[in-house]
Amino acid sequence: MKGLLKTKPAGNQLILMVCIALVGAFIIGSLAGTILLTAITGINPKQLMDFTKLDFNQPGIITYIRGLQVFQFLGLFLFPSLVCAWLFSTNSKKYLGLRRPVINSYWIIGIMVMILAIPFVQWLGELNRGIRFPSAIEHWMKEKENGANKTVMALLSKRTVKDLFLNLLCIAGLAAVGEELLFRGVAQRLFIKLFKNPWPGILVTAFLFSAMHLQFYGFFPRFVLGILLGIIYWYSGSLWTAILAHFVYDGLLITLAYFNPSMLNEGNTVKLSSIALTAALSFILVGLAVNWMIKHSRTRYSEIYAADAVPAKDHPF
């Protein structure tokens, strides 16, 4: 059974990946998670149907939300990634890119790229928030955005060292490992195989990565971050570098919010013109770092996908 589908077309593998993710998200992330967390906290799942109306001071609600993050990680990200790697290869660890980078400098460069990108990402975020949509669509988008933001704000507003540690684990840690496994480790690998070119695969994966969050007023920043993480993975040859860079980026923002609670004020906006110069410098520095990664990369398409080739004996002629 292991590697049973490794020579199947990338399009078929992508469809199967989506199906496995949906099944895992429903059975593990939703059904099992809801049953277990309800038993632990005594909270009725119906209370979580509308995150905008949640009372985050209610005992057990924060525990429930963090528990949902754990089950989402298991069902939507970890389970599908491991199953796909098992079905699509005979070496799951190698398939997912869980190896050291070809050059140790990629550990540092990957982190630098994500940190240097912060001003440009902030500028993009302000630009994104200024986009106007038809009123009905905009209302729906803002509801989705507000619900997600309110939940994150509630978690980040907790002011103990224990809460900081749990936020680093549940928000930064689980997201870094889970999202990189599924999006870069499996999806990007399949899209690059589909297009037979890394760049379309990186871009499409980053687009889906951003769209999946259903936070439309943060779409552009997350899209760019997805591109950078895809670049870090592909050119370093190691998913660990992307996981580390992702974790450091999220972890840094969580830590800054912990020591500077005013960052959580939703009214904090800045004029695009006031950060344009910093954003431009950020863009240039990130471009230089990416150029270094590309020049020093030893990743070759033929080597990465050599194991996916159909053996000669399987050809009809």
N, C-alpha and C positions, 0 to 999 in steps of 0.2 A: 504493500500500500504506500510506503514512503516513496515520494517522487513519482507517484502514479500519473500526475498531470503535468509533469515538467516540460514536455514537448508540445503541449497544447498551445494554440494561438494566444497571444497576449490579451486580445479582446475577450476571449472566453474566460481566461483567468481573472480578468478585471470584474466581469459580471459575477463570477463565483465569489470573489473577494467581497463584493458588496452584499451578496446574499448571506455569506457567513457572518459579516459584521452586523447585519440587521438581526439575524437569529441570535447572535451572542448578546447584542444590546437588549433584545427583548427578554430572553430567558434568564441571562445572568444579571445584566445591568438593570433591568426593570422588574421582572417578576420575582426573582430570588432576592434581589436587593430590597424591594419594597416589603416583602414578607418578613425578612430578617430585621430590617431597621424598624418596622412597625412594632415588632415584638420587643425590641430593645428599648425604644424610646416611648412607645405608647402613643405616638402621633399618627393620626389618621392621614393616609396618603392624599385624600381629597383636599387637605389643607394646602398641599403643594401644587395644586392645579394652576393657581395664579400667583406667581412669585411677587407680583407687585403689591399684593395684599397680605403678605406674610408678616407675622409679628416675630421679629428676630430675637425678642426678649423672652419668648416662650421657652421654658425649660426643655431641653432636648432638641430644639430645632436646628441648632448649629451642628450638633452631633449627627443628626439625620442628613443634613446637607453634605457634610464631609464623608459620611458613609456612602451617599449616592456617588460622590466623586470616585471613591474606591471601586464601587461596583461598575461604574461606567468605564473605568480604566480596565477592569478585568474583562467585561463583556464586549465593549465596543472596540477596544484597542489590543489588549494582550492576547485574548483568545483567538480572534481572527488572524492576527499576525502569525502566531505560532502554527495554527492550522494551515494557513496558506503556505508558509515556509516548508511545512512537512509535506504537503501535497505537491508543491511546485519544484521541489529539489530533493536531493539525497543528502544534503549537508545544510541543515537549517541555519546554523550559526554563520556559515559563509554566505548563504543566500541573503540573510538580513544585514550583512555588512558588519557583524559584531566581531571586529578585529581591530588591532591597533592601526593608526594611520601610517602610511608609507614613510612619512617624515614626521618626527616628533614635534616639529615647529607648528604643525597644523593644530595641535591642542591650543596653543596660545593665539595663533592667527584666527582660529574660529571664534574664540571668545572676543578678541579685539574687534572683529567684524560686527558682531552683534552689539557691542557696547558703543562703537563708533557710529553705528546706525541710529542711535536713539534720537539725536536732534532732527535728522531727516524724517524719521518715523513720526516724531511729534508734529513736524510741519505738515506731513501728509495727513495726519489725523485731523488737524485743524481744517485743512482743505476739504477733507472728506465730510466733516460735519457741516460744512457750508453748502453742500449739494442739496437742492430742493427737488422733491418728487411730487406727483399728484397727491392731493390731500388724503384720499382714502389709503393709498399705499404708504404714504409717509406716517400716518397714524399707526398702521399695523407695524411698520418698521420700528417706530419709537417705542411701542409697547414691548416688542421683543428685546430691544436694546435696554430699556429701563428695567425689565425683569432680570436680565443677566447682570446688569450693573449693580442693581440693588443687592443681589446675592453676594457678589464679590465684595462690595463695600461692607456688608455685614460681617463677612469673614475677616477682612483686613482691619476693621475697626476694633477688634479685640486687642487688648493692650497688655497682655502678659507674655513672658518669654515662651511659655508653653504654647500659646496661640501662634506666636511667630514661627516656632518650630513646626507646628502642625500645618500652618499655611505654606511654609516652604516645602513640606512633604506632599501635602494634598493638592496644592495649586501648581507649584513649580515642578516638583519631582514627578508626580504622576503624569502631568501633561507632557513633560519633556520626554519621558520614556515611552509612554503610550502613543502619543501623536507621532513621534519620530519612527517608532516601529511600524505603524500602519501606513502613514503617508510617505515617508521617505524609504523605509525598509521594504515595503511591499508595493504600494501604489506607484511611487516614482519609478521604481525598478521596472514595473510592468509598462508604464507609459513610455519610458525610454526604449524598451523593447518593441513596443508598438510602433513608435515613430522612427526607430533605428537611429536616434539622435538624442543626445542628452538635453539640449536646451528646450525643445518643445515639451519633453517629459517633465522637466523641472518647472516650467511655466504652468502647464496644465495642472500639475499636482498642487502647486502653490495656490492656484485659483480655487481649486476644490477645497483645499485646506482652509482658506479664508471663508469661503461660502458656507462651509459646514458649521461654522460658529453661529450663523444667523445673527450677526451683529453688523448691520449694513453700514453704520456710521463709523465703523472701524475696519471696513473691508480693505481699503487701499493699504493702510499700514500693515495689516496682517498678511496681505498678499505679498508685499515686499519682504517681510520677514520670512515667509514661506520660501520665496526665491533664494534668499541668502542661506537658509538652512539646507535647501536642496543643493546649492553650490558647494557648501561646506562638506556635505556628505559625499557628493560625487567626486570632487577633485581631491579630497583627502583619502578617499577609499575606505573610510571608517564611519559607521553610524554612531560610534561612541563620541566622535568629535561633535556631531550635530546635536546629540543628546546633551552633552556637557554645555555647549554654547546656548542651547535652548534653556537649560536649567539656570545658567548664570544670568541670562537676560531677565527671565521671569523673577528669579530669586533676588536680583538687584532691585527691581522695581518694588517687590514686596517689602524688602528690608528698608528701602527709602521711605515707603509709606508708613512703616512702623515707627520710624524715628521722626517723620515729618507728616503728621496726620492731616495737615492742611492740603496735602496732595489729593486727599479723598473728596475734597469739596467739588461737587459736580459743576459748580459755577466757575471753576478755574478755566478760563479760556485766554488765549493770547492772540494778538494780531499777527497775521501771516508775515507782514512786512518786518515785524520786530525780530523774527527768528529766521528770516530768509537767508541771511549771511551765514549763520551757524549751520543751517540746513544744507547750504551749498558746500560748505567746508566738509561737513559730515559725508555728503555724497561723494566728494572727491576722494576722501581718505578711504572710504569703503571700496570705491572703485580700484584704488591702488592695491588694497589688501586682496581683493578678489583677483586682480591681475597677477599678483604674486602666487596665489594658490593655483591658478591655471598654468602658469609657467613652470611651476615645480611639481605639478601633478604627474603621477605615473599610472593613472587610471586609463585603461584602454577598453573600449567597448567590446572588442573581440575576446578579450580575456574574461571580462565580467560575464558575458553571455555564452561562453564556450560550452558550459555544461547544459545549456538549454537547447543546443542544436539537436536535431533529429538524427539519430545514428543512421549510417548509410544502409544498414540491413533493413531499416524500417521503410526505405523508399521502395515504391512499387516497381521502379525501373532502375 
